[in-house]
Amino acid sequence: MTVIDLGDVSAPPADSRPPAPARRSRRVAAGVALLCAVTLGAAAPAPEPPVRELWSTDAARGGGTALTADTLYLTRRTGGQPVLTAFELATGAVRWARPLPDGFGDGDPAPIRVADGMVRLPGSPRVVEFPAGEEPQGWFTYPGELAVLDAATGAQRWRMSGEIQASTRESALLADRDARGELRAMRLVDAHTGDILWDRALAHVREVLIQYAGDRPARIVTVGGTGEITVHRYADGAPVAHRPAPGHGTGQDTVATIAGEQLVVTSTDRLGATITAYRLDDPATRLWSIRTVRATLVTDCRPVLCLARGAEVAGLDPATGASRWLLPGKAGVDPVAPGRLLAYSDADPPREVLVDAATGRMIGDGGTGWPMPSDDSAGSRVLLRASRTDPARTVISRLDLDTGRVTDAGTVESTEGLDCDSTGRFLVCQRPGRTVVTAIG
């Protein structure tokens, strides 16, 4: 360490002449301070850009991935064996790696789900076609089997048939399908051991809905292929309310939505759709019904029901079905925060704008881009759009969920045609041959 001699800076004797030396000492002290400032400034690192690549790892494009707030789960082949690896999201450090159970990961990667301390690995998909007269109307896939691993260690907890419909850290609700794709049974199992807590047979059920009390599952609603509705207690699966099939139509285009203490059923036909609200504790009691001339998607937007009708979105009073507000030119909405919706256009990329759910008032100017998923604590939604000045780059923006303002954070190599996901301040994209984790501010 270099020592700068400033002389004797102790108090001068009484007979000395302080004025001139005092001025010189002040100049010397100022020079030392300036030298220290310059030295420290030169040693300080330049601030990192808010958008920057953090790390990457080899991975086949299309490999299964899942994100939590601090972990990336990735399936890939190592020595011909499908392996699931958990990486620390901020650094890329490997937390654990486990070969997938036999029969998992042999075909195309299936979506991984991580929730309530469980990693859910679906087995090989099965395909079911919906017949409509003589022609197939459509098809869907579902996993025939499920393996559950511990999210912290990768150890296998249990493995059985079925799809998880809801879960907590203590239990998981599973349902099994038959060859026609209809749900034939459901059961509640212990989340740690897979032990069956209760099971119940089902008949001709197309859909299972869960009503929550706070963040805990409270009731199960099953919707049959002909429109039959049954409400079950979550704790033991016992039926507590029932509405028989209405006796007309196939019910194949009937979907239901839970909104508070109401069950809202949408039945679509060739001429439009009928939206009907029922009491959840008594689904035979109709509260109100409206008819639209277009197919309609119903979303619980609390405190309203949102009806997306192709070229507009309406907010309905859930108690009466009366319209509270209308957003023309919007293709749909997504609830993104309490009392906040993200309304989007049908453009490519879409125009996104923040909306007050109670009034339909637009908040801020919004922005253009494809929204990425985000955890509830982020306070913003990430948007991706192609750069207007450099088509080889993608612009990353953040839409503030309080003000509706959009701020550009930076750019990355083009994400066109890639599978990307985000959580908090991280963006994860599957590029050819590698998975890339980028900090996004």
Secondary structure, 3 states (H helix, E strand, C coil): CCCCCCCCCCCCCCCCCCHHHHHHHHHHHHHHHHHHHHHHHHHCCCCCCCEEEEEEEECCCCCCEEECCCEEEEEEEECCEEEEEEEECCCCCEEEEEECCCCCCCCCCCCCEEECCEEEEECCEEEEEEEECCEEEEEEEEECEEEEEECCCCCEEEEEECEEEEECCCEEEEEEECCCCCEEEEEEEECCCCCEEEEEEEEEEEEEEEEEECCEEEEEEEEECCCCEEEEECCCCCEEEEECCCCCCCCCCEEEEEECCEEEEEEEECCEEEEEEEECCEEEEEEEEEEECCCCEEEECCCCEEEECCCEEEEECCCCCCEEEEEECCCEEEEEECCEEEEECCCCCCEEEEEECCCCCEEEEEEECEECCCCCCCCEEEEEEECCCCCCEEEEEEEECCCCCEEEEEEEECCCCCEEEEECCEEEEEECCEEEEEEEC
